[in-house]
Amino acid sequence: MPLQPTANNNVRACRKDRLLTQAELAKRSGLALRTISSIERGDPCRMDTKRKVLAGLNVEAKISLRF
């Protein structure tokens, strides 16, 4: 079964697009390797952790609110 598009899969795809290993992303993010692996598997994480991953990937998050 193919992976469904999720934020977790996007982390993996973005990391691979930048030719980074999980270990390299962990170092750039200031996180443990097991944390990166866990996120890519789809395990939940805190917002602060998400921000660190985005910074490590050099990605800017945009949030749009709709009412």
N, C-alpha and C positions, 0 to 999 in steps of 0.2 A: 504494500500500500504506500503510495507517495506521501511525503510530508505535506501537511496542510500549512498554508502560510500563517505564521504567527510571529510575534515579536522575537521569540526564542530562535526560530529558524532564521529570522532576519539577522540576528547577531552572528550566527554561524556564517551565513552568506556574506555579510559585510566583512567579517574577519578574513574569510577566504579570498574575497575580492581584493583585499589589501595585502594578500600573501603573508598573513600572520599565522603563527601557530597559536594554540591555546596558551602555551607558556609565555609567548611574547606579549599577547594581549593581557595576560594576568600581570605581567611586570609593568606594562605601560599604564594599566588601570590601578595598580596598587592593590590588587586582589589576589587571593589564592587561586592556584590552578584549578583546584576542585570546585571553586565557586564558578569559574567560567564554564567548566564542564557541566555543572549542575544547571546553570542558566540555559545552556544550549540543549539540554535534555528536556527543558520545559518546567523545571522546578521553580517555585515562586521565589522572589527576592524582594528586598526593600527598595524603595525609591532611591535612596542614597547609593545603593549598589548599582542600580540602573544608570544613574548619572556618571558613576565612575567608569562603567563599561563604555558609555557614549564618549566620554572624554578620551579613553584609551583608543577608541576607534577614530577619534577626531571627527565626530559626527555631532551636528547640532539638532536637538529635538525641537519640533514645532508642535504645539498643541492648539487645536482649534475647538472652541466651545460653540455648540449650536443649541439655541433655545427654541 
